[in-house]
Every structure is written in structure tokens, then in C-alpha cells.
Amino acid sequence: MPISPEVRERAAKIKILLMDVDGVLCDKMYFIPDGAGNVIEFKGFDAQDGIALQWCQWKGMKTGVISGRDSPSVVERARQCGMNYVYQGHIEKIPILEAIQADAKASAEEIAYIGDDLTDIVVMHRVGLGIAVANARAEVKREAHYVTEARCGQGAVREAIEMILEARGQWGEILDKYEVKR
């Protein structure tokens, strides 16, 4: 998908990539009862999103999640992907965004955020690059600077990361690392 010059300019400044979890990193949640009457939650994460999140770390970009729900599987996925920030149980995301921004000593224009639902719009309004996944709510897509072609849990985060790395002039380095012919 061609990227507009405005989006490319915004993406080139990104130093922190934040995102929602449900509806962005995963597309489904499964709740299974165990023998003791407890409920175990399962989420499905995209493998290609995972490696792309690791590339962010290699290229000096911090990553993190801000989620309204608490889930041990998110903590583990964030650990596997080397995420810097994991905030769960926060429906009000602005205080978390401000805390991350202060910790990283980053300006708003250096932060990108990927979302899918109404609670994400307020964050998108406060960052340099707002990204919506392909199957986000229409209201979110209207507010986003960029809308992925991929759906949540199916490579949308990977697509956003590739776009940002390309704008930062680092995508070619990833291709070279894996000996991809261009």
C-alpha cells in the first residue's frame, strides 16, 4: 500500500510504538473452564507480529502495550517480544501514555499508537502517528493517520512496523540481514 508523504514524515520520527492488545495483537480470546471451576484465558498472537516487535528492539525503537484487560498471556507475549512497557487493566489510557512519555523522555511526535476501538482514539489524538487495524471501528479508521491492510492478529502490527522501519530508513537493513534480494 502506498504511504502518503505526510504519513512517511510522521513515521520517520517514531521512537516508541505502543498498542492496544485485544483487537490489535490478537483477534480472539478463548475462555476455558478448568476442573476447579476457574476460567483459563487463551489468546492467539501472530508469529510475524512477534518477530517484527523484536526488530524494533534491534533498531532502537521501544515498544509496549496499554490494555483495558489483565491477562498473563499478554505479559508472556510482551516478554517474548522484548517489549519495554506493559500496562494492563487501564481503560483510561491517557495517564499511562503520559507516564510512558515521561519515562522515555519522548515528545508526542515520537510516539506511534495502534488501536481498534473507541478507547484508542483519545490516545491517537495525542501521538505523532495514529494507526488503525483494517477491521477497526469506522470511527477509529477516520481518526487514524494510517490504516493497515492486515486485520488484527493477522499481521497488522508487522505491517505497521515495516512501514515505520522503512520510513526511518532501516527496512533495508532488515532485508539485508536475512539476505533478501532486492
N, C-alpha and C positions, 0 to 999 in steps of 0.2 A: 504494500500500500504506500503510495507516495506521501511523503511528510511535507507539510507546508513549511515555508521558511520561518514562520513565527514559532511553530512547534519545535523545529530543529534548533532555533536560537534558545528557546526555553530549556530544551533537553540538554544542550551543551553545558549548562550551568549547574546541573544536578550533582549533588554530593551525597544526598540521603534519599533513599527510596523507601517509603512507608506504604503500608497497605492494610486493608481490611482482610479478614480471613474467610468467613463463610460468604460465598458468592464471589470470591476473588481467587484465593488459593485453592479452595475446594468447592465442589459443586453439590455435594451430598453429605448429609450427616445420617448415620445409622445408630439407632438406639436398641441395644440388645439386652434383655434381662439375663442376669446370671442366676445361679442356683440359690443364692442367698437373698434374692429379691431386690438386689441393686440393679442399676442400669449402667451398662458399659457403652460409651460413645465411641464410634469409629468415624473417621473422616478419610476421604480419598484425596491424595495430593498428586499432582502431575510431576513425573520424574524430570521432564525437561525444564519445568519451572525451577526445580531444585538445583540443577547444575548451573543455570543462569544466575541464581542467587549467589552461588559460590563465586562466579566470575566477578560479580560486583565487589566482593571482598578482595579478590586479586587486584582489581583495578582501583582500589581505594574508595569505593562507594559504600557507605554504611546502609544497612537495611533493617527493617523492623515491621512489626505488626501492632495494630491497635484494634482490638476486638471487643465487642459487647459481651461475648460469651467466654466462659472459662473452660479450657479443655487441656488435659495432659498431653493429648496428641499434638497440639499446637506447640507446646513447649519443646517436645521432642523434635518436631519438624524444624523449628527455629534453630535448635541446637545443631542438627544435622546440616543445615544450610548456612551456619555461621552468622546468624542474624545478631545484630547489636542490641536491638530493642524489642522486648516482648511485653506488651501491656494487654491484659485480658480483663474482662469484667467491667469495661468502661464504655457505656453508651454515650456519655458526654466526652467527646474525643478532643476538644479544643485544649483543655488543660494538659492533656498528655502530649499533644503536638507542641505546646509551648515548653513543656519540660524537656522534650527531646531536642527542640531547637536550642534551648539554653545549654543543655549538656554538650551538644555538638558544636556550639558557638557558630551556628549556621544562620544565614539570612533566609527569609521565606522563599526567595527566588532560587535557593539552592536545594529545595526540597520538592520531591515529586510524591504524589499520593495516588494509589489505585483503589477505586471503590466501585460499588454496585448499587447502593441503596440510598435512601433519603438522608440517613445519618452521616453519610460520607460527603454530601455537598458542602456542608459548612467547613470541612477540612479543605476541600478542593479550592474554596474561595480564599484560603489563607496560605496557599503554597504556590510555587512558581510553575508547576506543571501538574494539572489535574488530569487523571487518566480514568476512563470508564471501560469496563469489560464489555464485550459485544452484547451480552444478554443482561446488561444493567437496566435499571428502570429508565424509561424515556426521559424523565426529569434529570437524572444523573448524566445521561449522554448529552443533553442540551447544555449542561454546565461545564462539561469536560473540555479540555484543550485537545485531547486525543482520545479516540475510541478504538479499542483493539478489534481486529477481525476475529480473533480467537475468543471463545467463551471461557467463563470461569472454570478453573480446574482442568482446562484443556489447552494450556499453553499461553494464556493471556499475559501472565506475569513474564514469561520468557519473551514474548513479543515486545512488551514494553521495555524490558531490559536491553534487548538487541537494539531497539530504536534509540535508547539513551546512550548506549555504548557507541553506536555509530555516530551520533551527534557529537559525542565527546572525542571522536577520533580514535577510539580504542577497539572497534569491532574488528578491524583488520588484524590486530594483534591476536585476538581470539582465533580467528580463522587460520592465521599462520601457525599458532601453537598446535593446532590439530591437522596441519598440513593440508588444508583445504585449498584446492586450486581455484584461482580467481581469474 
